[in-house]
Amino acid sequence: MSRDPRQPALAKRRLAIVGVGLMGGSLAAALREAGFAERIVGVDADPAVLEEARSRGLIDCAQDLEVAAAKADIVVLATPLGTLPDLLTRLAHCVPPQTIVTDMGSAKEGVAVAGRDLGLARFVPGHPMAGSECSGPASARADLFAGRSVLLTPTEITAQDAVGAVRAMWEAAGARVILTDAATHDRLVAYTSHLPHLLAFACAELLADQEPVERLAPFVGSGLKDFLRIAGSDPLMWRDVCAANAACLGPALAAFTERLAALSEDLARGDFEGLLEHFARARAFRAGLMKEVADGEH
Amino acid sequence: MSRDPRQPALAKRRLAIVGVGLMGGSLAAALREAGFAERIVGVDADPAVLEEARSRGLIDCAQDLEVAAAKADIVVLATPLGTLPDLLTRLAHCVPPQTIVTDMGSAKEGVAVAGRDLGLARFVPGHPMAGSECSGPASARADLFAGRSVLLTPTEITAQDAVGAVRAMWEAAGARVILTDAATHDRLVAYTSHLPHLLAFACAELLADQEPVERLAPFVGSGLKDFLRIAGSDPLMWRDVCAANAACLGPALAAFTERLAALSEDLARGDFEGLLEHFARARAFRAGLMKEVADGEH
């Protein structure tokens, strides 16, 4: 199979990673381990983060966005959703024609449209289904994306070879790449990710109204710990996600509220067999879903 | 310190564990490892479960409830909540006066009242804050209770030395014992455990209405996996919990629904700074709570 002449040889790739926290730092670590890139340049608004990423060997050096983008084969935006439109605008003015740009935002419709409207034919909107409630380069792990899915949502104008290059990058990081469209992505992650985060935040805040932590702690089991883990996520990131995907999150939240009302009625009526049916259906679906996810990871 | 003459010497204690699944089997394993009991008799409605518990060395032998209770120093009820009133009634007719009875039910008001009304002065209602979405003796682990809290809710008639004996048993299993009253217990676990289980079940069932598992799986990240873990719990057990604690779960569910409505309004209004405030408060409380829980475990 002949190599695409526009793709540099494996060990010659130059990457710019914008935002070298948990996500960007982990991608850098994974791609370094895979020998995917010759050089990884870090871009970050926070000099302390850049210095930590450099001292941990995640990046080779730090540069400003325009300088880094001018010499990169792939520019990866690993910054919060809210920063992406502005970054894409800046990149539209400075990237050479062959440069591929991709992102890691948790909602895709907005950035996909922004990239298309800017005429960025080599922008490949992406979303790795991985993360952690931790943040910063100190939390970066080369295996963060291993076995995880990465959703790519190319637009009508996205060049096929750009999609192929971003796919190759994620596969080098150990991820599985799935192509979908931004609307489907946003509708489904509203249910599988954005709504659960909102529920976990709401539950944690409700607990805050009950008793101080010293009083509540003895009543906390391992179930709650797992359930609330995602309420440890970055509030700023989740504000941005809610803002970017309000159109899909709203209906998901409404559907959940309806379902909760049905359970509440069963409870008030004493229809515990009705509750049992819901629980049994939920449990069976979860088991099937988790099996499918686990199968995909291996 | 002189030994309570009513308490048999450590290695002479005879235990009867009623229900030798995950919880009863794990307690048996922990107490065996600690050398707490000379003999552990298993009682279970399912002969296959008894045989598995015996072959795994969790119990020494299997007996009927009345036979086992007649010779036990402590009878531990590790069966579903719904079975407890009937078991307590049977035990009230057959246990010798010195025999201590305790349970592991997730709601305490109902069983505490039942025990008191039966005049069981040596019944100590209990609830270990530990568990797993797995069940059966094959899932039993000697460390299931290590570092976990166990809530005991003695009634007005419960004898102090019975509380002491049950405390000693749980401490031998590695748990921390906290005394509280049944009403406080039920109110707080409605928030820390029962409501989260209901929310996880509701979320899993909502996902079931979206897409088949094959379509959804790529959109599932590690956050959802943790969030939904408790939706893998036994539906029958949770039907019983909801039935036993409907009086506290109802208001908790109503309070959560109100909170969700407030978030929904913020979302609809585009008040993302309002959402941010909620998320930040939730995250801070969770962090404090988890720190307190972790400190208690060590």
Interface residues (C-beta under 8 A of the other chain):
Chain A: M129 A130 G131 S132 R148 S149 L151 R176 I178 T180 H185 L188 V189 Y191 T192 S193 L195 P196 H197 L198 L199 A200 F201 A202 C203 A204 E205 L206 L207 A208 D209 Q210 E211 V213 E214 R215 L216 A217 P218 F219 V220 G221 S222 G223 L224 K225 D226 F227 L228 R229 I230 A231 G232 S233 P235 L236 W238 R239 D240 C242 A243 A246 L249 G250 A252 L253 A254 A255 F256 T257 R259 L260 A261 L263 S264 L267 A268 G270 F272 E273 L275 L276 H278 F279 A280 R281 A282 R283 F285 R286 A287 G288 L289 M290 K291 E292 V293 G296
Chain B: M129 A130 G131 S132 R148 S149 L151 R176 I178 T180 H185 L188 V189 Y191 T192 S193 L195 P196 H197 L198 L199 A200 F201 A202 C203 A204 E205 L206 L207 A208 D209 Q210 E211 V213 E214 R215 L216 A217 P218 F219 V220 G221 S222 G223 L224 K225 D226 F227 L228 R229 I230 A231 G232 S233 P235 L236 W238 R239 D240 C242 A243 A246 L249 G250 A252 L253 A254 A255 F256 T257 R259 L260 A261 L263 S264 L267 A268 G270 F272 E273 L275 L276 H278 F279 A280 R281 A282 R283 F285 R286 A287 G288 L289 M290 K291 E292 V293 G296
